[in-house]
Amino acid sequence: MTQTGSVISLHNLCSNLIELARLPEIMITDLALDSRKVKPGSLFFAYPGSETDGRLYINHALQQGAVTILYEDDESFKLTLAKDYQSIPCIAVKNLLALIGPMAARFYNNPSQKMRIFGVTGTSGKSSCSLFLAAALHDEQQPAGILGTIGNGVYGAIQESSHTTLDAISLQKTLANLQNQRVQNIAMEVSSHALCQGRVNGLQFDTAIFTNLSHEHLDYHGNFTNYAAAKRRLFNFPKLQAAVINADDPYGQQWLQELAGKLPVYAYTLDSKLGKVSPFPTVYAQQIHLSIQGIVANINTPWGSGILHAKQLGRFNLSNLLAVLTALVARGMPLAQVLTKLADLPQVPGRMEAFGGGELPTVIVDYAHKPEALKQVLMTLRDCCTGKLWCVLGCGGNRDKTKRPIMGQLAEQHADYLIVTDDNPRREDPKQIVADILQEMIAPHSAIVEHDRERAIAHAINCAQPQDIILVAGKGHESYQIVGEQKILFSDVLTVQRLLAGKQKLGE
């Protein structure tokens, strides 16, 4: 992609954001958060982050050619400039993090104001809803864009993403490039981290979608109340045209009541009784039939009714589909057209992605790395399973430790066989992570511990019978494993495909 920025004066870039009397007339040709990416003419933003303090790299940014520095102002930091750079403006700014997004939007000519952005937030379902939205909105004449965990770019040609939501500068740059590619509709995951850190400040969302809230990221947010408040911020964005909210979630019910009268709100639910008495415009499902082949359900909406046929698995995916259906119909797409598009949706990479079957066990690769997501997937597969249910499970290192024993308990409760393995151990001792998973199980000795992830998956596939289902949980679409500081190539999907092909050859 080519850069689609502009040349703008520091005065115009910061107008109404920073006191103008303090700003010299300097032309800015690029923006940077990382001193290693600074080019001559750049404005460098320096602030304390979770890993390091960007203010420690101000002199390096100046050495790279930065023409202005804006840095977070607090009493604990004293700026010391090298002698050669003392004439270059370095301006202390309070609450800098919240201002980077609006400045980046201005630098890239406010692309979100010329597009229709569907923002999806919640604990689970963000990636699925975003991909479903992008698939339904995309055609060759009017391509749709997607931004999120599984990648960023034009639907069908996305590039790998390092974060659920990009940093503020990369986000605005990506939107500007998508606009240049004739993209008018964007489906975007919006994480709680991004909302807290101001990464999406300066965006103009058309529609905000809430999926659900469950245990996740409490290591970052501190408690569940803070986590919920972070998600809630998406619905406070100015010029929002619609809010689509899951009425099956307690927070969703609360937010529907809070937002009604402030902007158009639409509810969706799997509970037909709730749907019939809801005081809000509500989409709900009836006569739900779930199987290993997919979903069939009668759908009732304020715009009419119809039958949904979908290839996705499980009640949680039906909830995701209702969220997407509600958003699309609320924003003008005819219900019949939406139902047709939802019947032809692709599999989401690493989300309930199925392999094998027939003479081989069925293997499901899913990104479930949170307790509620794991529970929903295991319950769905239990309903579909005529044999034994296997679960291959690990937890990431240097992340929320409190969820590990919960996930171990859930796997023990819902699966017949459990193999505990490494996920992304990062800088933690893998043995300690496994011990955390096992610590509150009733019979931890019944779990097989195999730290080598490929061997763990192989053991399940080699031991399982054709009628069995194996869930490989936690990494989903990821093509790597993080061990220490190393990012090692590893894909659950490719590993499963290779092992199933090997078992098939042995059986021939």
Secondary structure as UniProt FT lines:
FT   STRAND          8..9
FT   HELIX           10..14
FT   TURN            15..17
FT   HELIX           20..22
FT   STRAND          27..28
FT   STRAND          30..32
FT   HELIX           35..37
FT   TURN            40..41
FT   STRAND          42..46
FT   HELIX           54..57
FT   HELIX           58..64
FT   STRAND          68..72
FT   TURN            75..76
FT   HELIX           83..85
FT   TURN            86..87
FT   STRAND          90..93
FT   TURN            94..95
FT   HELIX           96..107
FT   TURN            108..109
FT   HELIX           111..114
FT   STRAND          116..121
FT   HELIX           126..137
FT   STRAND          144..148
FT   TURN            149..150
FT   STRAND          151..154
FT   TURN            155..156
FT   HELIX           168..180
FT   TURN            181..182
FT   STRAND          185..189
FT   HELIX           192..196
FT   TURN            197..202
FT   STRAND          207..210
FT   HELIX           218..221
FT   HELIX           224..232
FT   HELIX           233..236
FT   TURN            238..239
FT   STRAND          242..246
FT   TURN            247..248
FT   HELIX           250..259
FT   TURN            261..262
FT   STRAND          265..269
FT   HELIX           272..277
FT   STRAND          282..291
FT   TURN            292..293
FT   STRAND          294..301
FT   TURN            302..303
FT   STRAND          304..310
FT   HELIX           315..330
FT   TURN            331..332
FT   HELIX           335..342
FT   TURN            343..344
FT   TURN            349..350
FT   STRAND          353..356
FT   TURN            358..359
FT   STRAND          362..366
FT   HELIX           371..384
FT   STRAND          389..393
FT   TURN            397..398
FT   HELIX           403..414
FT   STRAND          417..420
FT   HELIX           430..438
FT   TURN            439..440
FT   HELIX           444..446
FT   STRAND          448..449
FT   HELIX           453..463
FT   TURN            466..467
FT   STRAND          469..473
FT   TURN            476..477
FT   STRAND          480..483
FT   TURN            484..485
FT   STRAND          486..489
FT   HELIX           492..507
//
